Amino acid sequence: MEFLHKYGVERQKDGIILTLYVSDFDTEFANELGSEMSSSHQESVCEYATNRFPHLNIKAVKIVCGGIMMGLCEY
């Protein structure tokens, strides 16, 4: 995933919260007006997390851009 530049791992009692940091502010997450909704970013984030960290019990993934949390995917 070329738009990510670092990650953080936060241990909880019942699993791990993975924080992924977006590399720059040029990354677009929105769809064009009138286009069909797709979950391509969510699917790619979940795929990245399971492929990159197969040994961790990930319960949620946070997406952070600058100091703003852009999204949260729960497993």
C-alpha positions in Angstrom: 0.0 0.0 0.0 1.9 3.0 -1.3 -0.1 5.6 0.7 1.1 4.3 4.1 4.4 5.3 5.6 4.4 3.9 9.2 2.3 1.9 11.7 1.7 1.6 15.4 0.7 -1.4 17.5 -1.4 -0.9 20.6 -1.9 -3.9 22.8 -5.3 -4.4 24.5 -6.6 -7.2 26.7 -8.6 -8.8 24.0 -6.4 -8.1 21.0 -4.3 -5.6 19.0 -5.3 -2.2 17.6 -3.2 -1.5 14.5 -2.7 2.2 13.6 -1.8 3.0 10.0 -0.5 6.4 9.1 -1.2 7.9 5.7 2.0 9.2 4.0 0.8 12.5 2.6 -2.2 14.8 2.2 -2.6 14.1 -1.5 -4.2 10.7 -0.9 -7.9 10.7 -1.8 -10.4 8.6 0.0 -13.7 10.0 -1.5 -15.6 8.8 -4.5 -16.8 11.0 -7.3 -20.3 12.3 -7.0 -22.7 9.9 -8.6 -20.3 6.9 -8.7 -21.0 3.6 -7.0 -19.8 3.0 -3.5 -16.9 0.6 -3.2 -14.9 -0.6 -0.2 -11.6 -0.9 -2.1 -9.7 1.1 0.5 -11.3 -0.9 3.4 -10.6 -4.2 1.7 -7.0 -3.2 0.9 -6.4 -2.1 4.5 -7.8 -5.4 5.9 -5.7 -7.4 3.4 -2.6 -5.4 4.3 -3.1 -5.9 8.0 -3.7 -9.7 7.7 -0.8 -10.2 5.3 1.7 -7.9 7.1 0.8 -9.1 10.6 -0.5 -12.7 10.4 0.7 -13.6 13.9 -1.2 -10.7 15.6 -4.8 -10.9 16.9 -5.9 -7.7 15.3 -9.3 -6.5 16.6 -9.3 -3.0 14.9 -7.4 -0.9 12.4 -7.2 2.9 12.7 -6.3 5.1 9.7 -4.6 8.4 10.7 -3.8 11.3 8.4 -1.7 14.0 10.1 -3.3 14.3 13.5 -6.8 13.3 12.4 -8.2 9.8 12.5 -9.8 9.1 9.1 -11.4 5.8 9.8 -11.7 2.7 12.0 -12.1 -0.8 10.7 -13.1 -3.4 13.3 -12.7 -7.1 12.8 
